[in-house]
Every structure is written in structure tokens, then in C-alpha cells.
Amino acid sequence: MDDRITIRELKTMPELNATVDLQKAVWGMHDVEAASPHTLKAVVSSGGAVIGAELDGRLVGFCFGFGALRNDVIWLWSHMAGVHPQLQGRGIGYRLKLAQRAWALKQGYRLMAWTFDPMQAGNANFNFNHLGVAARRYSVNHYGAMQDGLNAGLASDRLVAEWQLEALPPSERQDEGGGHDFEQSQMLVYAADKGVIRHRQPEPTGEASCGIEIPRDIADLKQRDVERAREWQMLVRAAMTGSLDAGYVVSGFARQGDKCWYVLSQPETTSMQ
């Protein structure tokens, strides 16, 4: 882990202004899509937090969140988190989320939530296997049509990650994430021989667990065959919404060879709804 990285809260306008160029680098955003420094100032002034990661004084990552009320529970909504593409994979994002978690616990929050693209395997692996989130809600085309470099070409479907802040993250427990061996018969969506994508809904009797496969690299698939990427997204959407409506929870994410899939299970207890 790079000891030159400094994690700290961003509060002044020059500090918040620096997030705009970073957003463009991370997501390929146009000006109209980037979070305004004035909005971030409002977040800070109203009790939220903008947390930055700096390398030799240059902003290379940031996240921000604000309080929200859902079903009489106050929790922290983390709207945006990203690390410069040239520095991804070095643990900076993890340090940012741990800093956000520490800040939230100090403020009295016990729950944090955010949305992420369920077709992005890297984000899914990070969220489930490093942080230890669960997901109970799926939002169809959450942001409408998006034109940034990461999202253009597909509907902006999102899973809502729920993070129990008082639980120790799997990375801190030294758990081995992704240890879920599934038979093909347990998969609701999977790529079969010759690339045909098979799909089904969970059995009415209620299977104990099931899996939903996604592409290993959705960005590469979009470039090669955007129609296949859209077909796969629609099948994931149908399986996810049907399973969550039936009471399943997205509880894990597994990777094996060139395959990766979500693990859905019947919960013994529920938390944030």
C-alpha cells in the first residue's frame, strides 16, 4: 500500500473544485454530468463529508455521502466514489471506503448504502468480497440514459449495496471471498456452450441459493458486441428483480476462471429494507 497516499476530508472550494477533473478522468463525464463543487460544498456545510485521497498533493480519488431517512432509519447515502484510472488496483478505493466508514460511525451512522452497476464485475467483487455488502433492491434504468464513457450503450440499471458499518469487512477478517461453487442447475442466468445465454426464474418452492452470471468484462463485451451486452443485461435484470421480489438477497459474488456470478440466498434475517 502506497504510504504517499493521504486520506483527508475536503472542505474548501479549491479542494472541491479539484474533484471535477477527477470525475471526468474516472467516468469520462461531460461537464453537465459531474457533481458540482457548489453541490459538494452544500454537502459539507449540511453535515455530510467529501473525503479525498491525495498523492504528492494531487487529488487522485474521492468519495462523498450525506444523510438519508428510510423507514425511520437514518443512514449514510454514499453517492459517488472513484479513483483515477492510472492508480486503480492499489487499494486506494478501499482506504477511501474505510475512511468513509470511520467518519460515518463517528457521526452515529450504522448503515451505509449506494448504487452500483450490476454488470461491472470489478465493482461487484470489491463491494461483496472486500467490504461485505448485501443487496435487496434493484433499480431499473436508475439515472435514465447516460452518455459518459463507462455507462453509454446500456440502461443505467443499479443494485443498491447495503453496508453494515459495525461488522468487520471480509478483507479485515482475511476471509477468502468468492468461494461459492455452483452447479449449472443452480444458475438463473449463465453463458452456455457456443455463447448462448440461458436463463430461468427461481423455483416457486424456494431454492436455498442460486446464481446469476455476468460478463467478466462488460466494457470489452460492449465494444465487441453491444447487442449481446444489452441482451445479457436484460436477462440479469429479469432474474434479479424476480429473485428479489421473491425474497432473495444478493449475498455474495464469485469468480472462477473466466466466469463470475452473483450469489443469491434466502435470508435468515433482514436488515435495511
N, C-alpha and C positions, 0 to 999 in steps of 0.2 A: 504494500500500500504506500503510495507516494506521500512522504511526510512534508512535501512542499505545498500540499493542498490545505487551505484554510477554510473552515466552515464557520460562517457567522451570519447574523441577521443583517438584512439590507433595509435601511430606513430613509436615507437621504435621496433627493431627486436624482443627483448624478449616479448613485448606486442603482436606483431603479431604472434609469434610462438605459443602463448597460444591458438590461435584460432583453431589450428589443432585438438587437443584433444577434444575441444568443438564440432567441426564439426562431429567428429566420434561419440560422445555421442548423438548428436541431430538426425543425419540422419543415423547412422550406416554405415558410409562411409569407404571404403578402402582407403589406402594412395593415390592411383592414382586419386581418385575422389575428394579429398579435395582441396580447394583453397590454393595454395602455399603461405607461408608467403612472399616469394620474389615477387609474383604477387601482394599481398596486399601492399607491400612496394612501388611497382610501381604505384598502385592506389593512395596512399597517396602522393607520390612525384610529380604526374602529376596533382594534383588538386582535387582528389576525397577524400572520407572520409571513414575511418573504425571507427565505433562507438561501444564501448563496454559497457556492464553492469557488474559491479563487486559487489560481496557480500563478505564483510570482506576481500577484497583484492584478491579474486579469481574470474576469468572471468567466468560468468555464462550465458552470452548472447552477441550477436554481430550482426551487420549488416554492409554492405558496398555497396557503389554505385559510379558511375562515369558518366561523361557527355556523352551524345549521341546526334546526329543530325538526325532528322527525318522530312521530308517535310519542311525543312528550319526552324524548331523549335528546339531549344536546350532544352533538358530535362534531368532529372537525371534518370539513369537506376540503380535500386536497385537490385543487383544480388543475394544477399544472406542475410537472416535474420533468426535467430534461438535463442532459449532459452533452457538451459539444461532441459531434461525431468523431473527431480526432482523438478524444480521450475516453470514449466509451469502453467498457470492459475492464476498467481499472479499479472498480469498487467505489467510484465517486458517487454514483447514484445511491448505493447502499448507505454510504455515510450521510448523504443528504436526508434519506428517509429516517435513519436513526436519530438525526438531529431534530427532524420534524416531530418524531415520536417523543423525544425527550422534552421538547418545548410543549407539546400538547399535554403530556402527563403533568408537567409543572403547572399548567393552566387549569388542570382539573378534568381534562377530557379523558375518556376511557375507550372511545371508539373513533376510528378514522375511516373515511370512505373516499373513493374516487372511481372514475370510469376509465376503462382501457379497451382497446380494440381486441376482441377475442380472436381475431385471425393472426395476431402478432405473437409468434411463439416465444420470442425473446422476452417480451413483457410478461407473458403468462408464466414462464419459468421463474423470472425474478419475483413476481408477486406471490406465487404459491410456494415455491421452494426456498426462497431466501427470506421473505417476510412472513409467510404463513397466513395469507388471507383466505377468505372463503367468499363465495358469490351466490346470491339468492335472487338477483334481479338482472334482467336483460332488457336493454332499451333499444328499440328498433329505430335506425336512422336518427340517432340522438341529436346530432348537430345539423341535419339536413345535408345537402350537397357540399362537400369540402373540396377545395382546389389546391391545397398545399401538397408538397412533394411526397408526403407519406400516405395521405388519405385519398387523393384523387383517383377516380376509377371505380371505387366501391362505395356502397352505402356506409354511412357512419354509425354502424351498429356498435353498441358498447355493453360490456359486462360491468357491473358495479362491484368493485372489490371492497370487502369489509375487513378491517384490521382491528383485532382485539389488542389494544395497546399494552395491557398489563401482562399478556402472555409473552414468553421469551420467543423471539423469532427462530425458525429452524436453523438458520445459519449460526446463531449463537449457541444452539443446543448441539451443534455438529451432527444434525440429522442428515441422512442421505436422501435428498429429495428425489422424487420421480420413481421410486421403487414399486411401481404398480404393473404387474404382469397381467394382461388381459387376453382372453380368448377372443377370436373374431366374433363369436356368437354374442359376446357382451357389448360389442361396439354398436352405437346408434348411427354413427357416420364413419366410414372408413374407405380408403382407396384400395380397391381390389386389384386383381391381375389385369394387366393391359390398361391400367389407369382409370378404370370405371369406378365412379364414386357410389358406393352403396349406402343406403340409409333406411332407417326404420324408427318408429317411436317406441318408448319403453313399454314393456308388457303391462297390461291392466292389473295384474296380480302384484306388481311392485317388486322389481328386481332389487336386490340389495345394493348393487353398484353397476355402473355402466360407463362406457367411454365414448368420447366424441373426438375424432381425429381432425386435425387441421394441418395445412401445409407446413413443412419445415421452414420455408422462406416465402411468405406471401408476396413480398416485393419482387422477387425473382419470377414467381408464377405470373404476377400481373404483367410483367414485361414480356414474357413468353406467350401467354395465352390469357388475356383479360377475361374472356367469356368463361373459361374454366374456373378462374378465380371467383367470378360472380356466382356461378353455379354452386361452388363449394360453400361460399358464404351463405347462400340462401338455405342450403341443407343444414348447415350449422345453426342458423337462426331457427329453423323449424324444430330441430332436435332440442336446442337449448330452451326455447320458450315452452315447448311441450313438456319437457322434463321438469323445469322449474315450477310450472303450473301444477304439475303432479306431486310437488312436494320435495323434489330432489334438491340437493345443494351441490354446487360445484366446489369440491373439497380438495382437489389436487391437480397436478399436471405432470405428465410423464414423458420422457424422451428415450427412445431406444433406436439406435441406428439412424435411418432416415425417416423414422416415424415419430410423431408426437401427438399426444391426445390429452384431453381433459378427463378427469375422473369425477364422476357424479355419484353421490351416495345418499342414502336415506338417513337424515339426521336423527340422532337420539334426542337432542335438544336444539332449540333455535335461539338465536340472539336477536340482532337488529333486523327488523322486518321493513 
